[in-house]
Amino acid sequence: MHAVTETAQPKSRNANLPGDFAIWVFIFSELMVFGIFFLAYAFTRSNNVDLFNASQATLNQTAGLVNTLVLITSSYLVVRAVQAIRRGDSIRCSRFLWMAGSMGAVFLVIKVVEFGEKFSAGITLSTNTFYMFYLSLTFFHFLHVILGMVILFAVALKARRGGYSANDHQGVETGGSYWHMVDLVWVILFPLVYVVR
Amino acid sequence: MQKTISTEKSLDGPFAANMTWGVLVVMTLVTFVIAERGLSGIYIVSFLMMGMLIKGHLIVDVFMGLGNVKRHWRWLMRGYLLVLIGLIFLAYWLNVGN
């Protein structure tokens, strides 16, 4: 007789949303808010192209690049954490989540340095329309990174204590889904605000 | 005797996650090179918007795991990206030549 084990749970293309349904209501709401913000930026720029291009050129694109790589990698680590808990490996799951959350901290440090550069150059929300959008958009996203990190660390702690298993890991998927939303928003924000001109 | 079913190459397996991470990193580096060289124009904007769309789809389908969920959820998220990036592109396109 053969015992059959799965190395990763296969899913049909008819599965339900991963994690708790409530987080998806929250995620879609957040995406709507960010979407309106992005559209306001894009259409406001239409009337101030020279101002937006000149101000955009002062941004630290290297910091933007590093932060994008940090968030993408962090999101990847969350995927690995979910894969680990689906195999029932809660220690590995916890480690991946700690690493992902730590990368969130790296993102915050880089962002604080970037904000510091701008503030020390006398740039504030009222300097011009571009900086109003740049500072408010990136700060709003910054707050989401903090919330995402709190969620990841809380889930990591519970995983470490054996609170999740191969059959019961909805909390890991819920926290992970929120973190991917934070990544998704940044993947649009970075080219839009730092690059496209 | 134990028999193992490998689903490594499914959308929620390690192979898809590794590939997605690699593609996202390469696309981000390309975006950075465009930024560093200060390239602009409608073709560059189109290229960057297409990049945003592809990266968004990869995150939604593979990282978020929506590539495996019921069609209406998958398309709700894909539709969001299409409409949002389409409208952003429209804002830039309307401005060409100004």
Boltz contact constraints between the chains, C-beta under 6 A:
constraints:
  - contact:
      token1: [A, 2]
      token2: [B, 1]
      max_distance: 6.0
  - contact:
      token1: [A, 2]
      token2: [B, 3]
      max_distance: 6.0
  - contact:
      token1: [A, 3]
      token2: [B, 2]
      max_distance: 6.0
  - contact:
      token1: [A, 4]
      token2: [B, 3]
      max_distance: 6.0
  - contact:
      token1: [A, 5]
      token2: [B, 4]
      max_distance: 6.0
  - contact:
      token1: [A, 6]
      token2: [B, 5]
      max_distance: 6.0
  - contact:
      token1: [A, 7]
      token2: [B, 4]
      max_distance: 6.0
  - contact:
      token1: [A, 7]
      token2: [B, 6]
      max_distance: 6.0
  - contact:
      token1: [A, 8]
      token2: [B, 7]
      max_distance: 6.0
  - contact:
      token1: [A, 8]
      token2: [B, 13]
      max_distance: 6.0
  - contact:
      token1: [A, 10]
      token2: [B, 7]
      max_distance: 6.0
  - contact:
      token1: [A, 10]
      token2: [B, 10]
      max_distance: 6.0
  - contact:
      token1: [A, 11]
      token2: [B, 12]
      max_distance: 6.0
  - contact:
      token1: [A, 11]
      token2: [B, 68]
      max_distance: 6.0
  - contact:
      token1: [A, 13]
      token2: [B, 68]
      max_distance: 6.0
  - contact:
      token1: [A, 14]
      token2: [B, 70]
      max_distance: 6.0
  - contact:
      token1: [A, 15]
      token2: [B, 68]
      max_distance: 6.0
  - contact:
      token1: [A, 15]
      token2: [B, 69]
      max_distance: 6.0
  - contact:
      token1: [A, 17]
      token2: [B, 69]
      max_distance: 6.0
  - contact:
      token1: [A, 17]
      token2: [B, 73]
      max_distance: 6.0
  - contact:
      token1: [A, 18]
      token2: [B, 65]
      max_distance: 6.0
  - contact:
      token1: [A, 31]
      token2: [B, 80]
      max_distance: 6.0
  - contact:
      token1: [A, 35]
      token2: [B, 84]
      max_distance: 6.0
  - contact:
      token1: [A, 39]
      token2: [B, 87]
      max_distance: 6.0
  - contact:
      token1: [A, 42]
      token2: [B, 88]
      max_distance: 6.0
  - contact:
      token1: [A, 42]
      token2: [B, 91]
      max_distance: 6.0
  - contact:
      token1: [A, 43]
      token2: [B, 91]
      max_distance: 6.0
  - contact:
      token1: [A, 46]
      token2: [B, 91]
      max_distance: 6.0
  - contact:
      token1: [A, 46]
      token2: [B, 95]
      max_distance: 6.0
  - contact:
      token1: [A, 61]
      token2: [B, 35]
      max_distance: 6.0
  - contact:
      token1: [A, 65]
      token2: [B, 32]
      max_distance: 6.0
  - contact:
      token1: [A, 68]
      token2: [B, 28]
      max_distance: 6.0
  - contact:
      token1: [A, 72]
      token2: [B, 24]
      max_distance: 6.0
  - contact:
      token1: [A, 75]
      token2: [B, 63]
      max_distance: 6.0
  - contact:
      token1: [A, 76]
      token2: [B, 21]
      max_distance: 6.0
  - contact:
      token1: [A, 79]
      token2: [B, 17]
      max_distance: 6.0
  - contact:
      token1: [A, 79]
      token2: [B, 63]
      max_distance: 6.0
  - contact:
      token1: [A, 177]
      token2: [B, 64]
      max_distance: 6.0
  - contact:
      token1: [A, 180]
      token2: [B, 63]
      max_distance: 6.0
  - contact:
      token1: [A, 180]
      token2: [B, 64]
      max_distance: 6.0
  - contact:
      token1: [A, 184]
      token2: [B, 59]
      max_distance: 6.0
  - contact:
      token1: [A, 187]
      token2: [B, 55]
      max_distance: 6.0
  - contact:
      token1: [A, 188]
      token2: [B, 52]
      max_distance: 6.0
  - contact:
      token1: [A, 191]
      token2: [B, 31]
      max_distance: 6.0
  - contact:
      token1: [A, 191]
      token2: [B, 48]
      max_distance: 6.0
  - contact:
      token1: [A, 191]
      token2: [B, 52]
      max_distance: 6.0
  - contact:
      token1: [A, 195]
      token2: [B, 31]
      max_distance: 6.0
  - contact:
      token1: [A, 195]
      token2: [B, 35]
      max_distance: 6.0
  - contact:
      token1: [A, 196]
      token2: [B, 45]
      max_distance: 6.0
  - contact:
      token1: [A, 196]
      token2: [B, 48]
      max_distance: 6.0
  - contact:
      token1: [A, 197]
      token2: [B, 40]
      max_distance: 6.0
